[in-house]
Amino acid sequence: MTGTMSAADAAVLFDGARLTMARHLAGMRKSDLAKTVDKSPTAVTGWESGAKRPSPPTVAQLALWLGVDPAFFTVAADEVVAPTSAPHFRSLRATTQRARDQALSYGQLAFGVASGLERHVEFPDVDVPSHPVEVDDLDGEGPEEAARLVRSEWGLGDGPLPHLLRLMENHGVLVVFSPSQTASVDAYSFDSARRPVVILNPLKRDYYRQRFDLAHELGHLVMHADAEPGGRIVEEQAHRFASELLMPEEQIAPVLPSAINASAWASLARLKEQWGVSQQALLFRARRLGVLGDVSYRNAMTTVSARGWRRNEPGQVKVLEQPSLLPRAVELLVAEGIDEQILASECRAPLELFRAATSRAPLPAQAPFSEGLESGSRSVVSLLPVGDAAGGGDGS
């Protein structure tokens, strides 16, 4: 659909789940929304459950207060995404339920943007291996076996991994940055019937930590389809997966320092650039593999803290790995003469959030859409005839 839908039409086609999404995106409770439109919380509950339908004037008010077009409240069946696994948030205690609801709704909206763009472009098929790991498997090699499986099935061979984000996109994973309003939630992921989704934190602007975040979330997608998210063991397994994926034991163990001295720090700095991981990840790996003793590890982390490296390690690479799946799709369609605002309208997404989902880099709130492109970047989308609604390559 292009153009603006009237509130009267939206009232007829009203989908309560879309109201819930819009409310979560705005970070509002039902009582907050009810107050703004001068209705009862019970009325809001009725609209969201589908038991009742708001009147056209109320739809107009809801759209105004939630910052969406009335058309946002309507949605085609094939654009609805329900996670097939519980979203993997890092710590359920560190974030409020409202913040998690807001973050998940953005992830669902980003998926909707991808579905809308797939009417016109073809994305890669989904090819993410499955290797379930039991949560009570504390001492087994499950996470490491899962990481080795991914390296094998994706044909990655030995050595450091190249552009990890592009690699995941090439295998059908949707990766986007979240907008600033959901920045209180760390990177997270969820799977759906059509495409797995990874949402990156827009404030963690560190190349090395971002790569570990990506590998961590890939670990959840590979191992934890049925696991309860947020638990210590599940998160530790994802860390172990990421460590083995980025730093395979057979190759990294022989070159890790076994003692902490001046030459060790120089060696860690070289390994950091070679493998694209932080020095803290290398130290953790050295202890995990038994190369570095517990006392030496604690002393090293004390030095890391004293130098202020916990949050700001020195490193040569300053530019984050950037998504290209959705940005490239928009670039292709704009080149065909399709306006960005029309694309956002077709995807039933507010323009600001459409721009956040289709940006190559994190955007500040209400920042202009960045059309900057990486030179020489590999395209992972191909253009279908404009107007072709076939969603090729969704893996369904």
C-alpha positions as CSV (number, residue, x, y, z in Angstrom):
1,M,0.0,0.0,0.0
2,T,1.2,3.5,-0.7
3,G,-0.2,6.8,0.5
4,T,-2.0,7.5,3.7
5,M,-4.9,5.4,4.8
6,S,-7.9,7.1,6.3
7,A,-8.8,6.5,10.0
8,A,-12.2,5.2,8.9
9,D,-10.6,2.5,6.6
10,A,-8.0,1.6,9.3
11,A,-10.8,1.2,11.8
12,V,-12.5,-1.4,9.6
13,L,-9.2,-3.3,9.0
14,F,-7.9,-2.7,12.6
15,D,-5.5,-5.4,14.0
16,G,-5.1,-5.3,17.7
17,A,-1.6,-6.8,17.7
18,R,-0.4,-3.8,15.7
19,L,-1.7,-1.5,18.4
20,T,0.2,-3.4,21.0
21,M,3.4,-3.1,18.8
22,A,2.9,0.7,18.4
23,R,2.3,1.1,22.2
24,H,5.4,-0.9,23.0
25,L,7.5,1.0,20.5
26,A,6.4,4.2,22.2
27,G,7.3,2.7,25.6
28,M,3.8,3.2,27.0
29,R,1.7,1.2,29.4
30,K,-1.9,0.5,28.6
31,S,-2.9,3.0,31.3
32,D,-0.7,5.7,29.8
33,L,-2.2,5.2,26.4
34,A,-5.8,5.1,27.8
35,K,-5.2,8.4,29.5
36,T,-3.9,10.1,26.4
37,V,-7.0,9.2,24.3
38,D,-9.4,9.7,27.3
39,K,-10.5,6.0,27.4
40,S,-10.3,3.3,30.0
41,P,-7.4,0.8,30.2
42,T,-10.1,-1.9,29.7
43,A,-11.0,-0.3,26.3
44,V,-7.3,-0.5,25.3
45,T,-7.2,-4.1,26.4
46,G,-10.2,-4.9,24.3
47,W,-8.7,-3.2,21.2
48,E,-5.5,-5.1,21.6
49,S,-7.1,-8.5,22.1
50,G,-9.4,-8.0,19.2
51,A,-12.6,-8.2,21.4
52,K,-13.4,-4.6,20.4
53,R,-12.6,-2.2,17.6
54,P,-11.9,1.5,18.1
55,S,-14.0,4.1,16.3
56,P,-12.4,6.1,13.4
57,P,-11.9,9.2,15.6
58,T,-10.2,7.0,18.2
59,V,-8.0,5.4,15.6
60,A,-7.0,8.9,14.5
61,Q,-6.1,9.8,18.1
62,L,-4.1,6.6,18.6
63,A,-2.1,7.3,15.4
64,L,-1.4,10.8,16.5
65,W,-0.2,10.0,20.0
66,L,1.8,6.9,18.9
67,G,3.4,8.7,16.0
68,V,2.2,6.3,13.3
69,D,0.0,6.5,10.2
70,P,-3.5,4.9,10.7
71,A,-2.4,2.3,8.2
72,F,0.1,1.0,10.8
73,F,-2.8,-0.6,12.6
74,T,-3.6,-2.9,9.6
75,V,-1.3,-5.6,8.4
76,A,-1.4,-8.4,5.9
77,A,-1.2,-12.0,7.3
78,D,2.2,-12.7,5.7
79,E,3.8,-9.7,7.3
80,V,3.1,-10.8,10.9
81,V,6.1,-12.2,12.6
82,A,5.8,-14.1,15.9
83,P,9.1,-15.4,17.4
84,T,9.4,-19.1,17.2
85,S,11.9,-19.0,20.1
86,A,11.9,-16.8,23.1
87,P,13.9,-13.6,22.4
88,H,17.4,-13.9,23.9
89,F,18.0,-10.9,26.0
90,R,21.3,-10.8,27.9
91,S,20.0,-10.3,31.4
92,L,16.3,-10.3,32.3
93,R,17.1,-8.6,35.7
94,A,19.1,-5.7,34.1
95,T,16.2,-4.5,31.9
96,T,12.6,-3.8,32.6
97,Q,9.8,-5.7,31.0
98,R,8.7,-2.5,29.3
99,A,12.2,-2.0,27.8
100,R,12.2,-5.6,26.5
101,D,8.7,-5.2,25.0
102,Q,9.9,-2.0,23.3
103,A,13.0,-3.7,21.9
104,L,11.2,-6.8,20.7
105,S,8.5,-4.7,19.0
106,Y,11.3,-2.9,17.1
107,G,12.7,-6.3,16.1
108,Q,9.3,-7.3,14.8
109,L,9.0,-4.0,12.9
110,A,12.4,-4.5,11.4
111,F,11.3,-8.0,10.2
112,G,8.2,-6.3,8.7
113,V,10.4,-3.9,6.8
114,A,12.4,-6.8,5.4
115,S,9.2,-8.6,4.4
116,G,8.0,-5.4,2.7
117,L,11.2,-5.0,0.8
118,E,11.2,-8.7,-0.3
119,R,8.3,-7.9,-2.5
120,H,10.8,-6.2,-4.7
121,V,14.2,-7.7,-4.0
122,E,15.5,-11.2,-3.4
123,F,17.3,-11.9,-0.1
124,P,19.6,-14.9,0.6
125,D,18.0,-18.2,1.7
126,V,18.2,-19.0,5.4
127,D,21.1,-21.4,6.1
128,V,21.7,-21.5,9.8
129,P,22.8,-24.9,11.2
130,S,20.9,-26.3,14.2
131,H,22.9,-27.9,17.1
132,P,20.7,-27.9,20.2
133,V,22.7,-27.8,23.5
134,E,21.0,-28.9,26.7
135,V,21.1,-26.2,29.4
136,D,22.1,-28.8,32.1
137,D,25.1,-29.8,30.0
138,L,27.6,-27.9,32.2
139,D,30.8,-29.7,31.4
140,G,30.2,-31.1,27.9
141,E,31.6,-29.7,24.6
142,G,28.2,-28.8,23.1
143,P,28.9,-25.0,22.5
144,E,32.3,-25.7,21.0
145,E,30.9,-28.5,18.8
146,A,28.2,-26.1,17.6
147,A,30.7,-23.5,16.7
148,R,32.8,-26.1,14.8
149,L,29.7,-27.2,13.0
150,V,29.0,-23.7,11.8
151,R,32.6,-23.3,10.5
152,S,32.3,-26.6,8.7
153,E,28.9,-26.2,7.1
154,W,29.6,-22.6,6.1
155,G,33.0,-23.6,4.6
156,L,34.9,-21.1,6.8
157,G,38.1,-23.2,7.1
158,D,40.8,-22.2,9.6
159,G,42.0,-18.8,10.8
160,P,40.3,-15.5,11.7
161,L,36.8,-14.9,10.3
162,P,36.4,-12.0,7.8
163,H,33.4,-9.6,7.9
164,L,31.2,-11.6,10.4
165,L,28.0,-9.5,9.9
166,R,28.2,-9.9,6.1
167,L,28.7,-13.6,6.6
168,M,25.6,-13.9,8.7
169,E,23.6,-11.9,6.2
170,N,24.8,-14.1,3.3
171,H,23.3,-17.0,5.2
172,G,19.9,-15.4,5.6
173,V,20.2,-13.7,9.1
174,L,18.6,-10.3,9.3
175,V,20.9,-8.0,11.3
176,V,19.9,-4.4,12.1
177,F,20.9,-1.7,14.6
178,S,18.2,-0.7,17.1
179,P,17.1,2.9,17.4
180,S,18.4,5.0,20.3
181,Q,15.1,4.7,22.2
182,T,15.8,1.0,22.8
183,A,19.5,1.4,23.6
184,S,19.0,0.3,27.2
185,V,18.7,-3.3,25.9
186,D,21.9,-5.0,24.8
187,A,22.2,-7.0,21.6
188,Y,19.5,-9.7,21.3
189,S,18.1,-12.2,18.9
190,F,15.1,-14.3,18.0
191,D,14.1,-16.8,15.4
192,S,10.9,-16.8,13.3
193,A,9.3,-19.1,10.8
194,R,10.8,-17.1,8.0
195,R,14.1,-15.6,9.1
196,P,16.3,-15.2,12.2
197,V,16.8,-11.7,13.5
198,V,19.7,-10.1,15.4
199,I,19.4,-6.6,16.8
200,L,22.6,-4.8,17.7
201,N,22.9,-2.1,20.4
202,P,23.5,1.3,18.7
203,L,25.6,2.7,21.6
204,K,28.2,-0.1,21.7
205,R,30.4,1.4,19.0
206,D,33.4,-1.0,19.4
207,Y,34.4,-3.1,16.4
208,Y,35.8,-5.9,18.5
209,R,33.0,-6.2,21.0
210,Q,30.4,-6.0,18.2
211,R,31.9,-9.0,16.5
212,F,31.7,-11.0,19.7
213,D,28.1,-9.8,20.2
214,L,27.3,-11.1,16.7
215,A,28.9,-14.5,17.4
216,H,27.1,-14.7,20.7
217,E,23.7,-14.1,19.2
218,L,24.5,-16.6,16.4
219,G,25.2,-19.1,19.1
220,H,21.7,-18.6,20.6
221,L,20.2,-19.1,17.1
222,V,22.2,-22.3,16.6
223,M,21.9,-23.8,20.1
224,H,18.9,-22.4,22.0
225,A,15.7,-22.7,20.0
226,D,13.9,-24.2,23.0
227,A,16.0,-22.8,25.9
228,E,14.7,-20.3,28.5
229,P,16.5,-17.0,27.7
230,G,18.5,-14.9,30.1
231,G,19.9,-17.6,32.4
232,R,23.5,-17.6,33.4
233,I,24.2,-21.0,31.8
234,V,22.6,-20.2,28.5
235,E,24.6,-16.9,28.3
236,E,27.8,-18.7,29.2
237,Q,27.1,-21.3,26.5
238,A,26.7,-18.5,23.9
239,H,30.0,-17.0,25.1
240,R,31.7,-20.3,24.7
241,F,30.2,-20.7,21.2
242,A,31.4,-17.2,20.2
243,S,34.9,-17.9,21.6
244,E,35.3,-21.1,19.6
245,L,33.8,-19.6,16.5
246,L,36.1,-16.5,16.5
247,M,39.1,-18.2,18.2
248,P,39.2,-21.9,17.4
249,E,41.1,-23.8,20.2
250,E,43.5,-25.6,17.9
251,Q,44.8,-22.4,16.3
252,I,44.6,-19.9,19.2
253,A,45.9,-22.0,22.1
254,P,49.5,-22.2,20.9
255,V,49.8,-18.4,20.5
256,L,48.1,-17.2,23.6
257,P,50.4,-15.9,26.4
258,S,50.9,-18.2,29.4
259,A,52.1,-15.4,31.7
260,I,51.4,-11.7,32.0
261,N,54.4,-9.5,31.3
262,A,55.3,-6.7,28.9
263,S,55.7,-9.0,26.0
264,A,52.4,-10.6,26.8
265,W,50.6,-7.3,26.3
266,A,52.3,-6.7,23.0
267,S,51.3,-10.2,21.9
268,L,47.7,-9.6,23.0
269,A,47.6,-6.4,21.0
270,R,48.8,-8.2,17.8
271,L,46.4,-11.1,18.4
272,K,43.5,-8.6,18.9
273,E,44.0,-7.1,15.4
274,Q,44.7,-10.5,13.8
275,W,41.6,-12.2,15.1
276,G,39.2,-9.2,15.5
277,V,38.5,-9.8,19.1
278,S,39.1,-7.8,22.3
279,Q,42.1,-8.4,24.6
280,Q,39.6,-9.3,27.3
281,A,38.1,-12.0,25.1
282,L,41.6,-13.3,24.5
283,L,42.4,-13.3,28.2
284,F,39.1,-15.1,28.9
285,R,39.9,-17.6,26.2
286,A,43.4,-18.2,27.6
287,R,42.0,-19.0,31.0
288,R,39.2,-21.2,29.6
289,L,41.7,-23.3,27.7
290,G,44.1,-23.6,30.7
291,V,46.9,-21.6,29.0
292,L,46.6,-18.9,31.6
293,G,46.2,-19.6,35.3
294,D,43.5,-18.1,37.5
295,V,46.0,-15.9,39.4
296,S,47.5,-14.6,36.2
297,Y,44.1,-14.0,34.7
298,R,43.0,-12.0,37.8
299,N,46.2,-9.9,37.7
300,A,45.6,-9.2,34.0
301,M,42.1,-8.1,34.5
302,T,43.2,-5.8,37.3
303,T,45.6,-4.2,34.9
304,V,42.8,-3.9,32.3
305,S,40.7,-2.1,34.9
306,A,43.5,0.2,36.0
307,R,44.2,1.3,32.4
308,G,40.5,2.0,31.8
309,W,40.3,-0.8,29.2
310,R,37.1,-2.4,30.5
311,R,35.1,0.0,28.4
312,N,37.7,1.5,26.1
313,E,40.4,-0.8,24.9
314,P,43.0,0.6,22.4
315,G,42.6,-0.9,19.0
316,Q,43.3,0.0,15.3
317,V,39.8,-0.6,13.8
318,K,37.3,2.1,14.6
319,V,34.5,1.5,12.0
320,L,31.9,-1.0,13.0
321,E,30.9,-3.9,10.7
322,Q,27.9,-2.6,8.9
323,P,24.7,-4.3,7.7
324,S,24.0,-4.2,3.9
325,L,21.0,-6.5,3.4
326,L,18.3,-3.8,4.0
327,P,20.4,-0.8,3.1
328,R,21.4,-2.3,-0.3
329,A,17.7,-3.2,-1.0
330,V,16.7,0.4,-0.4
331,E,19.6,1.7,-2.5
332,L,18.5,-0.6,-5.4
333,L,14.9,0.4,-5.2
334,V,15.6,4.2,-4.9
335,A,17.8,3.8,-8.0
336,E,14.7,2.4,-9.7
337,G,12.8,5.6,-8.8
338,I,10.9,4.3,-5.8
339,D,10.8,7.0,-3.1
340,E,12.0,6.1,0.4
341,Q,8.8,7.4,1.9
342,I,6.8,5.1,-0.3
343,L,8.8,2.1,0.8
344,A,8.3,3.0,4.4
345,S,4.6,3.3,3.8
346,E,4.5,0.0,2.0
347,C,6.2,-1.6,5.0
348,R,3.8,0.2,7.4
349,A,6.7,1.6,9.3
350,P,7.2,5.1,10.7
351,L,9.8,6.8,8.5
352,E,12.2,7.4,11.4
353,L,12.1,3.7,12.4
354,F,12.3,2.6,8.7
355,R,15.5,4.6,8.4
356,A,16.9,3.1,11.6
357,A,16.2,-0.4,10.3
358,T,17.7,0.2,6.9
359,S,20.7,2.2,7.9
360,R,24.3,0.9,7.7
361,A,25.3,2.6,10.9
362,P,23.5,3.5,14.2
363,L,21.4,6.6,13.8
364,P,20.8,9.2,16.5
365,A,17.1,9.9,17.2
366,Q,15.4,11.6,14.3
367,A,18.7,11.9,12.3
368,P,18.4,12.2,8.5
369,F,18.6,8.9,6.6
370,S,22.3,8.2,5.7
371,E,22.8,7.2,2.1
372,G,26.5,6.6,2.6
373,L,27.6,3.2,1.2
374,E,30.7,1.1,1.8
375,S,32.8,1.1,-1.3
376,G,33.3,-2.3,-2.8
377,S,30.8,-3.9,-0.5
378,R,29.4,-7.2,-1.6
379,S,25.7,-7.1,-2.6
380,V,23.6,-9.8,-0.8
381,V,20.3,-8.8,-2.5
382,S,19.1,-8.8,-6.1
383,L,16.4,-6.8,-7.7
384,L,13.1,-8.4,-8.7
385,P,10.9,-6.7,-11.2
386,V,9.3,-3.7,-9.4
387,G,5.9,-4.6,-8.2
388,D,6.6,-8.4,-8.1
389,A,5.3,-9.5,-4.8
390,A,7.1,-12.8,-4.7
391,G,9.3,-12.9,-1.6
392,G,12.1,-15.1,-3.0
393,G,14.8,-16.5,-0.8
394,D,13.0,-16.3,2.6
395,G,13.8,-19.9,3.5
396,S,10.2,-20.7,4.2
